[in-house]
Amino acid sequence: MSEPDLFSLRGRSVLVVGAGGDLGRRAALVSGRWGAHVSVADHPSAQANLDETVAILRDEGCAVSPLSCDVTSEASVHACVTSVARDHGLDVLINAAGVMLRKAVAETTLEEWQRVLDVNLTGTWLLNRAAGRVMTAAAHGKIINFATVYAERVGPVPESAYYASKAGVANLTRSMASEFGSHGVQVNCLALGVFYPTNMTAALKDAPDTLRWMEERTLLKRLGDPARDLDGIISLLASNGSDYITGQVLYVDGGWSAW
Ligand SMILES: NC(=O)c1ccc[n+]([C@@H]2O[C@H](COP(=O)([O-])OP(=O)(O)OC[C@H]3O[C@@H](n4cnc5c(N)ncnc54)[C@H](O)[C@@H]3O)[C@@H](O)[C@H]2O)c1
């Protein structure tokens, strides 16, 4: 295989959930640029952002289809995944849907905790289960989940529900990889450092001291750039370049976790 073919997604079908968000949008764009047909989905409340994602991909000449998906709803996840599989096949699932809660544990209500767990952890399980059923039947496929550098450690800000949910995503990834591996399906997750700015991290603009501290704490002395620092790892994990990688938590954090 020649070098350019290794990362090509021509003829592949990629589903990106959370594609109205900044990192999901970028993952969709990267997949489209490598030649995939990209199905982009998000919660109905994020329709305007999803429309923007579709417009950006179409402007670049990418093949794109929009769908709706609430990852907390079993019926919605099933409908989304089966419709992509029926219309295009399903080679790659990228799950970038997620919510964050910056709150001390003593002030966090049970409903708030539950919501974060529902979206981040149960949503990942529902999507992995639905995609896994399709992919194991086809004996091939790749799943990319989104955890965080804080999946296996805690950060400086109180976010107990977020940290716990993403720790679950990391071990769920290993668990799905072990169940699906013998069926030719790979499951990996990304442990991202702080990518700024995105909707999720936008509030940091009001905390310039924290932002500076985070840059300084990162070995590369800068935060992740949503417009370029995700591109390489998505290209790798979605393509044949990662055919012997599974069950891994891949750190894309500028070296934060090395310190
Ligand atoms: N930005 C960072 O610094 C950072 C760092 C580590 C991990 N992450 C993870 O990366 C992923 C993307 O983050 P982002 O920064 O692009 O955030 P974002 O807020 O821009 O995007 C998140 C997307 O998830 C969608 N979503 C929320 N609830 C949903 C539901 N029930 N069903 C379907 N979609 C739903 C939102 O509508 C939004 O479009 C998240 O899982 C996040 O935890 C981000």
Residues whose N, C-alpha, C, O or C-beta is under 5 A from the ligand:
A	BS01	LIG	G18 G20 G21 D22 L23 G24 D42 H43 A46 C69 D70 V71 T72 A96 A97 G98 V119 F146 A147 T148 L192 G193 V194 F195 T198 N199 M200 T201
